[in-house]
């Protein structure tokens, strides 16, 4: 991170009056800024942030969609080359890419859930604004009367009103701080959790994708020589099975950065045990000689535990995934 | 993966004549389809795929850009709340999000590199097409003459030409298969490697992000109560330092799915040792009591090895990162 440790620092240098100007809507007149302005002052910044979140979500959705489209195109291109090896590998790499695209799309949906939590803050901000305004308006009115008509009986009535308004506002402000802190934590906890899930699953897929690429013999041929027959169809299919198993068995890791009531010193000092961010890729030592096993493993819709390979997997994983929390 | 093990299967069911029609540009007339059609038949599919890759890259660029914008907005919103805890945490979560956005942008660039490799295949396809066409044209012409003017002396000349054209095409086809296999592997190897890098780094960031959120006390207050003073500024800063260290120390893992000359059976059976996909997040057992150390660690532009914490890190990591390959 080649930046300062605050993202705000650049703006701070230009002075606070500058900031206040832009916060008050100092930008040029436009329809979009008009629409922003109908938000009460208090919720305006978050209103815009939530709109920007929408763009972020759309971008990830688009990335997922394009990835899936490319996956299909890659497979069809490969078939079209008339080269068995390229045809098979491109098709199976296509399956992996397509699954990566689905994960990207799922990520977009998770971001949308996080966005909904920020909306709860914005809605509270919006509802607290009239309470603040009312309190201030009464205080101003009292001030005005004290100067203009110091003997007015309205002052006493207004002072009673002010006490009530202050009490009401006290509740509103407590609601605001409670909702803001809780939902801010929830929203970004959800976002970081979704980021980790997408990342861990995409790592699994990418590693199996690399295994597939290894099956493509790219030794150059001289003109007139024929390529040797493609011998890896079975292995390629097994790799997809492994990938499928890995994705199905994936579990969120209960790391120690997860939620707990924060206590002084503890959050940093307690993260002292080793845990593994992502699970290991399966398929290690998994190539079995037994043809019977292989053909069982290859059936596309085999049932949970139906393959003799599965028990084997768990053993491999159990010894490697040292930090995995059992649920 | 709740799909068939081929991404092609759906289309195959609809029959091959269907496929041929769409492959031949059966879509409605439009400028974009016209432009696609000026590509020779051989390179048309890849030409379209490469265009789709462009959309994918743009989507990831947009995601990165929006993420960085949101990060700044989050920080500014937090400052605006007037709540010290929210202000500090939102600013530092903003730094983490912003770095995630930078990674997304870097990923887009890596995808662009991968796309350039696919272009090398497309260019070869494009240049091989005339060679195929020429060979076929001469063969057709010989066939036509043999029927119409079987005594023509042109036939002998054309047959010599055909032998030359076939030799030329033999070279072209060898070039095509060599380039196609090599660049296909390279392109997707690069893409999967980039996917893993983005994922591993984003996992590091997300985990530190979750540590930051833990510092935000979200216990509800009752109306009129004041929030306790925010005590975690130093810890929050340390978390950013940890994140920065982790990103700087990140190395690609030389896993065994990486490139090696593929040999029968080996690619699957040799992946039998345990390695860790991602490194562990730092900052474990790292909270030191020594204030001197802390303040050194907090200087933004400290030099490599300048902080006493760094040696400590390496020890922690050395014992945890069991699968890390030393370079």
Interface residues (C-beta under 8 A of the other chain):
Chain A: X1 X3 X4 X5 X6 X7 X8 X11 X23 X45 X46 X48 X49 X52 X53 X55 X56 X58 X59 X60 X62 X63 X66 X67 X69 X70 X71 X72 X73 X74 X75 X76 X77 X79 X80 X81 X83 X85 X86 X89 X90 X91 X92 X93 X94 X95 X98 X99 X100 X167 X170 X171 X173 X174 X177 X178 X180 X181 X182 X184 X185 X188 X189 X192 X193 X195 X196 X198 X199 X200 X202 X203 X204 X205 X206 X207 X208 X209 X210 X211 X213 X214 X215 X216 X217 X218 X219 X220 X221 X222 X223 X224 X225 X227 X231 X232 X235 X237 X238 X239 X240 X241 X243 X244 X247 X255 X257 X258 X259 X260 X261 X262 X264 X265 X267 X268 X269 X271 X272 X273 X274 X275 X276 X277 X278 X279 X280 X281 X283 X284 X285 X286 X287 X300 X319 X320
Chain B: X1 X3 X4 X5 X6 X7 X8 X11 X23 X45 X46 X48 X49 X52 X53 X55 X56 X58 X59 X60 X62 X63 X66 X67 X69 X70 X71 X72 X73 X74 X75 X76 X77 X79 X80 X81 X83 X85 X86 X89 X90 X91 X92 X93 X94 X95 X98 X99 X100 X167 X170 X171 X173 X174 X177 X178 X180 X181 X182 X184 X185 X188 X189 X192 X193 X195 X196 X198 X199 X200 X202 X203 X204 X205 X206 X207 X208 X209 X210 X211 X213 X214 X215 X216 X217 X218 X219 X220 X221 X222 X223 X224 X225 X227 X231 X232 X235 X237 X238 X239 X240 X241 X243 X244 X247 X255 X257 X258 X259 X260 X261 X262 X264 X265 X267 X268 X269 X271 X272 X273 X274 X275 X276 X277 X278 X279 X280 X281 X283 X284 X285 X286 X287 X300 X319 X320
